[in-house]
Amino acid sequence: MNVWFGSRELARTCGSDRARVSAYGKESARLIRVRLGQLRGVVNLAKMREFAAVRLRSGVIAQRTVVFISAGHKVELVVQGADDSVKLADEATVTSVIVVGVLPVGLKRPGQHSDASSLEYKGSL
């Protein structure tokens, strides 16, 4: 899988252990590094589902279709397809992605659903 970053800042933060720990905390930083390594190692986005504890869900942020990839219980990587002609819904055809953000996942009260549009993110969309 080809993996790019949507901004220099996001590439710097995700590419450096020290910057990642500073931005996301030790455990989340470790899981982000693991997920990025797994993402780079698969042939297509659908293969990410084969890793233990990986959850993929699609959504829309800033009128763009994205996929949220869990990285533990606290953060999710947000990716979009690098090729606009490839639909993210067909995960088996997605072989290049752009990481456009890392979203914190807050604890939800029972009955409350997360709304990605209300979450802060580090990175640009």
C-alpha positions as CSV (number, residue, x, y, z in Angstrom):
1,M,0.0,0.0,0.0
2,N,1.3,3.5,-0.8
3,V,0.7,5.8,2.1
4,W,1.1,9.6,2.0
5,F,0.3,12.3,4.4
6,G,-2.1,15.2,3.8
7,S,0.3,17.8,5.3
8,R,3.9,18.2,6.3
9,E,2.9,18.7,9.9
10,L,1.0,15.4,10.0
11,A,3.9,13.6,8.2
12,R,6.4,15.1,10.8
13,T,4.2,14.1,13.7
14,C,3.4,10.6,12.5
15,G,7.0,10.0,11.3
16,S,8.8,10.8,14.5
17,D,8.5,8.7,17.7
18,R,9.2,11.8,19.9
19,A,6.6,14.0,18.0
20,R,4.0,11.2,18.1
21,V,4.4,10.7,21.8
22,S,4.2,14.4,22.4
23,A,1.1,14.8,20.4
24,Y,-0.8,11.6,21.3
25,G,0.7,10.0,24.4
26,K,2.9,7.0,24.7
27,E,0.3,4.2,24.1
28,S,-1.6,5.9,21.3
29,A,1.7,6.8,19.7
30,R,2.8,3.2,19.7
31,L,-0.5,2.1,18.2
32,I,-0.4,4.7,15.5
33,R,3.1,3.5,14.5
34,V,1.8,-0.1,14.4
35,R,-1.3,0.8,12.3
36,L,0.8,2.8,9.9
37,G,3.2,-0.1,9.5
38,Q,0.4,-2.5,8.9
39,L,-1.2,-0.1,6.4
40,R,2.1,0.1,4.5
41,G,2.4,-3.7,4.5
42,V,-1.0,-4.6,3.0
43,V,-1.8,-4.8,-0.7
44,N,-5.2,-3.1,-0.3
45,L,-7.4,-1.4,2.3
46,A,-9.6,-4.5,2.7
47,K,-6.6,-6.5,4.0
48,M,-6.5,-4.2,7.1
49,R,-9.5,-6.1,8.4
50,E,-7.4,-9.2,8.9
51,F,-5.4,-7.6,11.7
52,A,-6.6,-8.2,15.3
53,A,-8.5,-5.3,16.8
54,V,-8.6,-3.2,13.6
55,R,-11.9,-1.5,12.9
56,L,-12.6,0.3,9.6
57,R,-15.6,2.6,9.2
58,S,-16.4,5.0,6.5
59,G,-17.7,8.5,6.9
60,V,-17.6,12.0,5.5
61,I,-15.5,15.0,6.7
62,A,-15.5,18.3,4.9
63,Q,-17.5,16.8,2.1
64,R,-14.9,14.1,1.4
65,T,-15.4,10.4,1.9
66,V,-12.9,9.0,4.4
67,V,-12.2,5.8,6.2
68,F,-11.5,5.8,9.9
69,I,-8.9,3.1,11.0
70,S,-8.9,2.4,14.7
71,A,-5.6,2.7,16.5
72,G,-6.5,1.5,20.0
73,H,-9.4,3.0,21.9
74,K,-8.2,6.6,21.9
75,V,-7.4,7.5,18.3
76,E,-8.3,6.7,14.7
77,L,-6.3,7.3,11.5
78,V,-8.3,9.1,8.9
79,V,-7.5,8.2,5.3
80,Q,-8.8,9.1,1.9
81,G,-8.1,7.4,-1.4
82,A,-5.2,8.8,-3.2
83,D,-7.0,8.2,-6.5
84,D,-10.3,10.0,-6.8
85,S,-11.5,7.4,-9.4
86,V,-11.2,4.6,-6.8
87,K,-14.2,4.4,-4.4
88,L,-13.3,3.8,-0.8
89,A,-16.4,1.7,-0.4
90,D,-14.6,-0.9,-2.6
91,E,-11.8,-1.5,-0.2
92,A,-10.2,-4.2,-2.3
93,T,-9.3,-1.7,-5.0
94,V,-7.8,0.9,-2.7
95,T,-4.0,0.5,-3.0
96,S,-2.9,4.1,-2.2
97,V,-4.2,6.3,0.6
98,I,-3.5,9.7,2.1
99,V,-3.5,10.0,5.8
100,V,-5.4,13.3,6.4
101,G,-5.8,13.3,10.1
102,V,-5.6,11.5,13.5
103,L,-8.8,11.9,15.5
104,P,-9.1,11.5,19.2
105,V,-11.9,9.1,20.1
106,G,-13.7,10.3,23.2
107,L,-15.4,8.1,25.7
108,K,-19.1,8.0,25.0
109,R,-22.0,7.9,27.5
110,P,-24.4,5.1,27.0
111,G,-26.7,5.8,24.0
112,Q,-24.4,8.6,22.7
113,H,-23.0,8.2,19.2
114,S,-19.8,9.7,18.1
115,D,-20.0,12.4,15.5
116,A,-16.8,12.9,13.6
117,S,-17.7,16.4,12.5
118,S,-17.6,17.5,16.2
119,L,-14.2,16.0,16.9
120,E,-10.9,17.9,16.7
121,Y,-8.2,16.4,14.5
122,K,-4.5,17.0,14.0
123,G,-3.8,17.4,10.3
124,S,-5.5,19.0,7.4
125,L,-8.4,17.8,5.3
